[in-house]
Amino acid sequence: MTLQEIAKLTLADGGAVKAEVACQVMKSRESMTKAGKPFLDIEISDGTATEKFKVWEDGPAYEECHDLQDGDCIRMEGSFWRNQYGLNIDHLRVRWLEKQEMADLFAGTPERRAALDRDWAEINAFIDAIVDPRLRLLSKTFLQEYEEKFRRAAAARDYHHARRGGLLEHTTQMMRSGAALEQAYPQLNWDLIRTGILFHDCGKLWELDYQAQGFVSPMTTIGELLGHITIGIELVNKLWRGLEANPEFSPAGTQPPREQVREHLLHLIASHHGQKEYGAPVTPRTPEAWVLHHIDNIDAHLEMLAQTYAEKTQTHPGIYEYRRPLEGRAIAPLPKFVEDQPPA
């Protein structure tokens, strides 16, 4: 069972769930109550969710949990339940994972592995369909050189797609949205938009890179000093300059001019946050830049709503607990219309 499944079950009815889950220890700290009672404060993740719980000194699991270190990969078995203080685990038993079990843990559930493989194949198909040879070769070079980092990076640290593989999910869904909008606005430069979708968050490969074997996305100096937009612009320039001598990248008589294409692609990366108060160095100035910004914003907000419905409880019927950074409490969506069926 996954931590996300355990969270859903324990939030739904408040009952106990007997389960076994493989996870990584994100943080394990010794602490003490104001009354002087020692306990362990432990945070775990399995890629589907992150949970915190306490192990008390007078509990039977204290000794085997006492030696847990940050980054340890373990299998936990017990009775999971939740109260106003958070997650609790009775009859907890812990063992360290074997090497193959660790590999399986970081690869995700079979369903998630299959979904990410489909996303990867779909992104490559979208890129293969780009007509402009400059943008197509640039994109294919990026995917070939940085596949491993791209497939494990997150799209955000907290708000949306904040998980291993989240950037791949986010980017693929944006590609699908762009393909749908292309039918309504065929006059736009969709080669440019598709390339902008691929590269708009490419700086997060360094700002939000996950450890090769871990669910931790550590802070990085370059991420803090420059941010993913600046890193993305630098990466595109580096790849672009490295391809300029390639005959495929410089076909004779190609329009628009190569340097103009580069400038417009950099503008899409620079402006995709939409507003300067949200970190955009410049605001969108072209139709393609506005479309990219809105596709990005739509997918981010729909993901945040989906996470709210999955993780938060309803304070009143149809009204969910507040989740940052949404504006106000999320409301349960209206179901689709279903025509009444006559009785059999």
NORGI-V206067 format. One record per backbone hydrogen bond with DSSP energy under -0.5 kcal/mol. CO is the residue of the C=O (numbers start at 0). NH is the residue of the N-H. If there is no record, write none. Layout:
CO & NH
CO & NH
//
This chain:
1 & 5
2 & 6
3 & 7
4 & 8
5 & 9
6 & 10
7 & 11
8 & 12
9 & 13
16 & 18
16 & 79
18 & 77
20 & 75
22 & 73
23 & 25
23 & 44
24 & 70
26 & 42
28 & 40
30 & 38
32 & 35
35 & 37
36 & 32
37 & 56
38 & 30
39 & 41
39 & 54
40 & 28
41 & 52
42 & 25
42 & 26
43 & 50
44 & 23
48 & 45
50 & 43
51 & 86
52 & 41
54 & 39
55 & 58
58 & 61
60 & 64
61 & 65
62 & 66
64 & 67
68 & 71
71 & 24
71 & 73
72 & 96
73 & 22
74 & 94
75 & 20
76 & 92
77 & 18
77 & 79
78 & 89
79 & 16
80 & 87
82 & 85
85 & 82
86 & 53
87 & 80
89 & 78
92 & 76
94 & 74
97 & 101
98 & 102
99 & 103
100 & 104
101 & 105
102 & 106
103 & 107
104 & 107
108 & 112
109 & 113
110 & 114
111 & 115
112 & 116
113 & 117
114 & 118
115 & 119
116 & 120
117 & 121
118 & 122
119 & 123
120 & 124
121 & 125
122 & 126
123 & 127
124 & 128
126 & 129
131 & 135
132 & 136
133 & 137
134 & 138
135 & 139
136 & 140
137 & 141
138 & 142
139 & 143
140 & 144
141 & 145
145 & 149
146 & 150
147 & 151
148 & 152
151 & 164
152 & 166
152 & 167
160 & 154
160 & 155
160 & 162
162 & 165
164 & 168
165 & 169
166 & 170
167 & 171
168 & 172
169 & 173
170 & 174
171 & 175
172 & 176
173 & 177
174 & 178
175 & 179
176 & 180
177 & 181
178 & 182
179 & 182
179 & 183
180 & 183
180 & 184
184 & 187
187 & 189
188 & 192
189 & 193
190 & 194
191 & 195
192 & 196
193 & 197
194 & 198
195 & 199
198 & 201
200 & 203
201 & 204
202 & 205
202 & 206
203 & 207
207 & 153
210 & 213
215 & 210
215 & 217
219 & 223
220 & 224
221 & 225
221 & 226
222 & 226
225 & 229
226 & 230
227 & 231
228 & 232
229 & 233
230 & 234
231 & 235
232 & 236
233 & 237
234 & 238
235 & 239
236 & 240
237 & 241
238 & 242
239 & 242
239 & 243
240 & 243
242 & 245
245 & 248
245 & 249
246 & 249
250 & 253
256 & 260
257 & 261
258 & 262
259 & 263
260 & 264
261 & 265
262 & 266
263 & 267
264 & 268
265 & 269
266 & 270
267 & 271
268 & 271
269 & 280
269 & 281
270 & 273
272 & 274
274 & 277
274 & 279
275 & 278
285 & 289
286 & 290
287 & 291
288 & 292
289 & 293
290 & 294
291 & 295
292 & 296
293 & 297
294 & 298
295 & 299
296 & 300
297 & 301
298 & 302
299 & 303
300 & 304
301 & 305
302 & 306
303 & 307
304 & 308
305 & 309
306 & 310
307 & 311
312 & 314
312 & 320
315 & 318
317 & 331
318 & 314
318 & 315
322 & 325
325 & 327
329 & 319
//
